[in-house]
Amino acid sequence: MKWFWWNASRGDVLGVLIVIAVIGVLVFALTRGPDMRHNVDASFGPDWECTPQPMGGPTCIKKPAR
């Protein structure tokens, strides 16, 4: 009885491994990548308050002087 019917060559195995690696990188990037909605840093300084926007850049407002 023949269990493994596919006679894989070295190129076939390498191709399958590359596809698995690319899919793994994409899944990692989509699940662990930077989340721009929660990680806003406009580099204005501590006296600025920036709010992320769903489309476009963040809206930054200078805090009032104390």
C-alpha angles and dihedrals in degrees: 000000000000112000101177108047097175115087100206121201124209091262092052093052092046091050092051091049092050092051091049090049093050092049090048092052091049093049091048092049093049095047103035103023125115114291107216094192094065101029106063118163114165092168096229094128139254093299092067128079115206124195120197119235125211092232121028133003129325123280111235125197124185113238115240117261115258 
